[in-house]
Amino acid sequence: MKNLLDKFIRNLTIYAASIAVVGVMLTWLANFLMTKYWSLLVLLFAGITLVLVTLLFSASQKKFVKFTNTFMVASMLKILLLLIVVGGYAFRFPEDAIRFSITVVVFYILYLIFEIIWLLKIQKADH
């Protein structure tokens, strides 16, 4: 399982770097599409994904009920944190709120796909 966790961290780093490269290209080609803080969002989402999947790695070694409960609570807290970040940003910078919100939603979907793929790998490794 340690080998799988190391592979996850390596793949998450590559995935975040790939998103950053695409973000640089989009900023260069179509600056109006993304918020100016998109690079910080890449780091935020990579950090959240790292913490969440690491927690789920340890929970997967216990009972399935523990894994399910951990997944549900962690997902709820992630969404709550993102809502607070978006709400705070929209309150502080209303002129950039729409671009920021759209960027958060796109990153949420991209990292959710990555997270689901890895959760399936964890499940497969447990059986």
C-alpha positions as CSV (number, residue, x, y, z in Angstrom):
1,M,0.0,0.0,0.0
2,K,3.0,2.3,0.7
3,N,4.0,1.9,-3.0
4,L,0.6,2.8,-4.1
5,L,0.6,6.0,-2.0
6,D,4.0,7.0,-3.4
7,K,2.7,6.4,-6.9
8,F,-0.4,8.5,-6.1
9,I,1.8,11.4,-4.8
10,R,3.9,11.3,-8.0
11,N,0.9,11.2,-10.3
12,L,-0.8,14.0,-8.3
13,T,2.3,16.2,-8.8
14,I,2.4,15.4,-12.5
15,Y,-1.4,16.1,-12.8
16,A,-1.1,19.4,-11.0
17,A,1.9,20.4,-13.2
18,S,-0.1,19.5,-16.3
19,I,-3.0,21.6,-15.2
20,A,-0.6,24.5,-14.5
21,V,0.9,24.2,-18.0
22,V,-2.6,24.4,-19.5
23,G,-3.4,27.3,-17.2
24,V,-0.4,29.2,-18.4
25,M,-1.3,28.6,-22.0
26,L,-4.9,29.7,-21.3
27,T,-3.7,32.8,-19.5
28,W,-1.4,33.6,-22.4
29,L,-4.1,33.0,-25.1
30,A,-7.3,34.0,-23.4
31,N,-6.6,35.9,-20.2
32,F,-10.3,36.9,-19.8
33,L,-11.3,33.3,-19.1
34,M,-9.5,32.7,-15.9
35,T,-9.0,34.5,-12.6
36,K,-5.6,35.9,-11.9
37,Y,-5.3,33.6,-8.9
38,W,-5.8,30.3,-10.8
39,S,-2.3,29.2,-9.9
40,L,-3.1,29.4,-6.2
41,L,-6.2,27.3,-6.9
42,V,-4.1,24.6,-8.5
43,L,-2.1,24.4,-5.3
44,L,-5.3,24.5,-3.1
45,F,-6.9,21.7,-5.0
46,A,-3.7,19.6,-5.1
47,G,-3.4,20.0,-1.4
48,I,-7.0,19.1,-0.7
49,T,-6.7,16.1,-3.0
50,L,-3.5,15.0,-1.3
51,V,-5.0,15.2,2.2
52,L,-8.3,13.6,1.2
53,V,-6.9,10.6,-0.7
54,T,-4.2,10.1,2.0
55,L,-7.0,9.9,4.6
56,L,-8.9,7.5,2.4
57,F,-5.8,5.3,2.0
58,S,-5.6,4.8,5.7
59,A,-9.4,4.4,6.0
60,S,-9.4,1.7,3.3
61,Q,-7.2,-0.5,5.4
62,K,-9.9,-0.7,8.0
63,K,-13.6,-1.7,7.6
64,F,-15.5,-0.6,4.5
65,V,-17.9,1.3,6.8
66,K,-14.9,3.4,8.0
67,F,-13.9,4.1,4.5
68,T,-17.4,5.2,3.5
69,N,-17.8,7.4,6.5
70,T,-14.4,9.0,6.0
71,F,-15.2,9.6,2.3
72,M,-18.6,11.2,3.0
73,V,-17.3,13.5,5.8
74,A,-14.2,14.5,3.8
75,S,-16.2,15.3,0.7
76,M,-18.6,17.3,2.6
77,L,-15.8,19.3,4.3
78,K,-14.1,19.8,0.9
79,I,-17.3,21.3,-0.6
80,L,-17.9,23.5,2.5
81,L,-14.3,24.8,2.4
82,L,-14.6,25.6,-1.3
83,L,-17.9,27.4,-0.7
84,I,-16.3,29.5,2.0
85,V,-13.4,30.3,-0.3
86,V,-15.6,31.3,-3.2
87,G,-18.0,33.3,-1.0
88,G,-15.1,35.1,0.7
89,Y,-13.5,35.8,-2.6
90,A,-16.7,37.0,-4.1
91,F,-17.3,39.3,-1.2
92,R,-13.7,40.7,-1.3
93,F,-13.3,40.9,-5.1
94,P,-16.8,41.2,-6.7
95,E,-15.5,42.2,-10.1
96,D,-13.6,38.9,-10.5
97,A,-16.2,36.6,-8.7
98,I,-17.6,35.0,-11.8
99,R,-14.3,34.0,-13.3
100,F,-13.0,32.8,-9.9
101,S,-16.2,30.7,-9.4
102,I,-16.0,29.2,-12.9
103,T,-12.3,28.4,-12.4
104,V,-13.1,26.7,-9.0
105,V,-15.8,24.6,-10.6
106,V,-13.6,23.5,-13.5
107,F,-10.8,22.6,-11.1
108,Y,-13.2,20.8,-8.8
109,I,-14.4,18.6,-11.7
110,L,-10.8,18.0,-12.9
111,Y,-9.5,17.0,-9.5
112,L,-12.7,15.0,-8.7
113,I,-12.0,12.8,-11.8
114,F,-8.4,12.3,-10.7
115,E,-9.6,11.5,-7.1
116,I,-12.2,8.9,-8.4
117,I,-9.7,7.2,-10.6
118,W,-7.4,6.8,-7.6
119,L,-10.1,5.7,-5.3
120,L,-10.9,2.9,-7.7
121,K,-7.3,1.9,-7.7
122,I,-7.3,1.8,-3.9
123,Q,-10.4,-0.4,-4.0
124,K,-8.8,-2.7,-6.6
125,A,-5.6,-3.0,-4.5
126,D,-7.7,-4.0,-1.4
127,H,-9.2,-7.0,-3.2
